[in-house]
Amino acid sequence: MHFQWYPGHMTKAKRQMQEDIKLIDLVIELVDARVPFSSRNPDIDELGRQKARLVLMNKADLADEEQNKAWAAYFKEKGFFVVKLDARTKAGMKTISGVIMDACKEKIERDRRRGIKNRPVRAMVVGIPNVGKSTFINTYAGKACAKTGNKPGVTKGKQWIRLNKNVELLDTPGILWPKFEDQRVGLYLALVGSIKDELLNIDELSLELIKILQAYYPGALARRYEAVEEQTPAEILQEIARNRNCVKKGGELDYSKASALIIDEFRSGRLGKITLEFPEEQS
């Protein structure tokens, strides 16, 4: 599969972020815990290189816990503060304020020495589309102050949000980079829903997911679909279509319906806690 996707409003958003970065003390970057490397925009490292950094591994409840720990260690080694969370259920949210203060300790001390008191930490919230930025902001703030949606690209413009006397957040639209140098990155982002499904070949995507599950999570497909895993991905898809009664009029198997089922059940966690990429691959 070939992935190429960069809507025009994202170019504008990146230019705006280059301006806004001058106003902030901390970059809070949300990544998808199932694809922590591929769901990072490499532009953010360049934009935020002089700022304190906090990585929030969102949707950690859907990812492999052992891999969550490994990825947290990977980011900490790079000098980032890290929090694992599930923004929807508030898991991990209580620790974030304390971590923000720790990450900006130098800035707070500098202000104090200059006689500046009670100036809130200004943080920019960044992340690629559909990684959960708006849900995080709403949950953290305790009110619906940022638009949310289950499709990429709901946040279109920036907005400042005063959380409390200590922290102000700048929300930004999700941005992707102009092209995927590694098509594997495009595959992973498609699987977790960061690229609109209308732009994808769902049948091909499901076959790629089956290959990954066969390699790294043997037994997941057998448990969920009673499918024999010692087959080709196409044969497994056929068996899942049959076992789940995915049929068209006339009794022909509906592979697209079966494909959409597999991808949906992966994204919702019904296939188990699954991580698609691993820190050791990035060394």
Residue, then its C-alpha position, 0 to 999 in steps of 0.5 A: m500500500h502507498f500512503q501520501w496525505y497532507p491536506g492544505h490546512m496542515t501546511k498553514a497549521k505548521r507555519q502558525m506553530q512556528e510562530d506560537i512556539k515562541l510564546i510557550d514554555l512546554v511542548i506537550e506531545l500526545v502519541d498513540a501508545r500502540v504506535p509511539f514512534s510512527s504517531r510522532n511528527p518529526d517536525i515537533d522535535e525541530l520546532g520544540r528543541q529549546k523547550a521543555r518536553l512532555v510526551l503523553m502516551n495516550k490510549a495506553d489501555l489499548a496497548d501491550e503494557e510491557q511495550n508501554k514500559a519499554w516506550a516510556a523508558y525510550f522517551k525518558e532516555k531522550g530527555f522527555f518527561v513521560v506519562k501513560l494515560d487513557a484520556r477517555t477514562k481519566a486514567g493517568m490524568k491526576t499525575i500530569s499537573g505535577v509532571i508539568m511543574d517538574a518539567c518547567k522547574e527551571k523556568i519557574e525558578r528563573d521567574r522567581r529570581r526575576g521577581i516574577k510570581n504566579r505567571p502560569v506555565r504556557a504549554m502547547v498541546v501537539g499531536i497528529p490527527n486523531v491521537g486524542k488531543s481534544t479529549f485529553i484537553n477536555t478531560y484535563a480541564g474538566k469541561a468541554c473546551a476543545k472540540t472532539g471527534n472520532k475522525p482526523g482533523v476536527t480541531k481547525g484553529k488554535q485556542w488558549i485554555r486557562l486550566n488553573k492559576n498554574v497552567e495555560l494550554l494552547d491547543t493546535p490542529g493535528i498535523l502530519w508531515p508532507k510524506f512518509e519516508d517509510q511506508r510502514v509509518g503510513l501503514y501503522l497510522a492507517l491501522v490506528g485511524s490517523i488517516k481517514d478510512e475513505l482514503l484507504n483500501i480496507d481489504e489490503l489494510s486488514l491483510e497487513l494487520i493479520k500479518i502483524l498479529q501472526a508475527y507478534y501476537p499469535g493466538a489473538l485471531a484464533r481466540r477472537y474468530e476461531a481462525v486457524e492461524e497457520q494459513t496465509p492472511a487471505e485464507i484467514l480473512q476468508e475464514i473470518a468472513r465465513n465464521r462471522n457470517c459476513v456475506k453478500k446477497g446470494g451467499e458470496l463472502d463479503y471480504s470488505k465487511a470482514s476486513a472492516l470488522i477486524i480493523d474496528e475490533f483491533r482499534s477498540g481493543r477487542l483483539g487484546k492489548i496490542t502494540l504494533e511497533f517496538p523501541e528496539e526497532q528504532s535504534 
